[in-house]
């Protein structure tokens, strides 16, 4: 995803309510006017569940237990980031006096995971087709890897935009520090999630 | 009973903006979907039959049958991906809208294929080589794809996220459309095959490799001349 294209990704705050079955997608991704831990946890859980569908599609290349294995590993890596990276980010944000509470940060993470899960679930059918029918293992790995990278980039971008929006009312020093923390968190996220996927998913280089 | 509405064919070609608005607003989608399905089936079948003319015989009905199946299968597989891409980039359209839009775009592309079928037939009739026919068919598909993309772009509008959503649609459809077409090959039939099989079971790399080989062969022929 290039920089210009990434810049076009809207914040969820710009979503307008719509009628029809698109409402489900809208609710999953939009800001909750009265956020609560339970609702945000449920949103994140839905996102992880949707990501598991993509994992299962990746596992179709090997079949059998690999389907369950891949379905578990794809969301598990995101769960590891939630457990290891987000609390640390919250502590560092508090040190910089950024006006971002724990629930705000949790909501941002939940919406980013929901967006990632929705994209991954949507890509599951195309990926399943490629996993089952691609003649070259390299082509299958490239397609699966591209899906994971695209969804990961989308989630990070969405998280970054929301974090910047939340810090926009602070002074210049705090905004600069928040941006630096966002860069650091993004690097940590790429390294941690990438390491888990690379080491554990047979498709992209690891061993199942 | 919902049937084929021929008056919609003109709208698909001349008023892509109106058709895309109709999909997004979810207005009267049933006749549009039925007409689009019929158009895809007929347009792709005719194009497939022309492609099959290269070998003739049973290859004509085989290719005429496989071409629309490949197109419709690709649209069915891409539907959820289009829905998700639109939603995460700011357009939480209903699945109904996404499916209608995909069918309408597919129908527009099929009409373009129908228009280009005589040109391809002429290439075959003038003893066009196997690789040249393959490249011409791929170019016709690319041109038809651009016509479909135009309709999708009108639906996306100029709002935030439209470029990346369109790029996502194109990337997903290229991968899935190429793969479904590859699975159901052959359409033309290798000249080296004494009898063209209904489906190829041997390993041949992939659709991109095959097209690159043919393009190189076509360029090689021109250079020798």
Boltz contact constraints between the chains, C-beta under 6 A:
constraints:
  - contact:
      token1: [A, 5]
      token2: [B, 164]
      max_distance: 6.0
  - contact:
      token1: [A, 8]
      token2: [B, 160]
      max_distance: 6.0
  - contact:
      token1: [A, 8]
      token2: [B, 161]
      max_distance: 6.0
  - contact:
      token1: [A, 8]
      token2: [B, 163]
      max_distance: 6.0
  - contact:
      token1: [A, 8]
      token2: [B, 164]
      max_distance: 6.0
  - contact:
      token1: [A, 9]
      token2: [B, 161]
      max_distance: 6.0
  - contact:
      token1: [A, 10]
      token2: [B, 90]
      max_distance: 6.0
  - contact:
      token1: [A, 10]
      token2: [B, 160]
      max_distance: 6.0
  - contact:
      token1: [A, 10]
      token2: [B, 161]
      max_distance: 6.0
  - contact:
      token1: [A, 18]
      token2: [B, 92]
      max_distance: 6.0
  - contact:
      token1: [A, 20]
      token2: [B, 94]
      max_distance: 6.0
  - contact:
      token1: [A, 21]
      token2: [B, 94]
      max_distance: 6.0
  - contact:
      token1: [A, 21]
      token2: [B, 95]
      max_distance: 6.0
  - contact:
      token1: [A, 22]
      token2: [B, 92]
      max_distance: 6.0
  - contact:
      token1: [A, 22]
      token2: [B, 93]
      max_distance: 6.0
  - contact:
      token1: [A, 22]
      token2: [B, 94]
      max_distance: 6.0
  - contact:
      token1: [A, 25]
      token2: [B, 87]
      max_distance: 6.0
  - contact:
      token1: [A, 25]
      token2: [B, 92]
      max_distance: 6.0
  - contact:
      token1: [A, 26]
      token2: [B, 92]
      max_distance: 6.0
  - contact:
      token1: [A, 115]
      token2: [B, 88]
      max_distance: 6.0
  - contact:
      token1: [A, 118]
      token2: [B, 84]
      max_distance: 6.0
  - contact:
      token1: [A, 118]
      token2: [B, 87]
      max_distance: 6.0
  - contact:
      token1: [A, 118]
      token2: [B, 88]
      max_distance: 6.0
  - contact:
      token1: [A, 119]
      token2: [B, 84]
      max_distance: 6.0
  - contact:
      token1: [A, 119]
      token2: [B, 88]
      max_distance: 6.0
  - contact:
      token1: [A, 122]
      token2: [B, 80]
      max_distance: 6.0
  - contact:
      token1: [A, 122]
      token2: [B, 81]
      max_distance: 6.0
  - contact:
      token1: [A, 122]
      token2: [B, 84]
      max_distance: 6.0
  - contact:
      token1: [A, 123]
      token2: [B, 81]
      max_distance: 6.0
  - contact:
      token1: [A, 125]
      token2: [B, 77]
      max_distance: 6.0
  - contact:
      token1: [A, 125]
      token2: [B, 80]
      max_distance: 6.0
  - contact:
      token1: [A, 126]
      token2: [B, 77]
      max_distance: 6.0
  - contact:
      token1: [A, 126]
      token2: [B, 81]
      max_distance: 6.0
  - contact:
      token1: [A, 126]
      token2: [B, 172]
      max_distance: 6.0
  - contact:
      token1: [A, 126]
      token2: [B, 176]
      max_distance: 6.0
  - contact:
      token1: [A, 129]
      token2: [B, 77]
      max_distance: 6.0
  - contact:
      token1: [A, 129]
      token2: [B, 179]
      max_distance: 6.0
  - contact:
      token1: [A, 130]
      token2: [B, 179]
      max_distance: 6.0
  - contact:
      token1: [A, 133]
      token2: [B, 179]
      max_distance: 6.0
  - contact:
      token1: [A, 133]
      token2: [B, 183]
      max_distance: 6.0
  - contact:
      token1: [A, 135]
      token2: [B, 203]
      max_distance: 6.0
  - contact:
      token1: [A, 139]
      token2: [B, 206]
      max_distance: 6.0
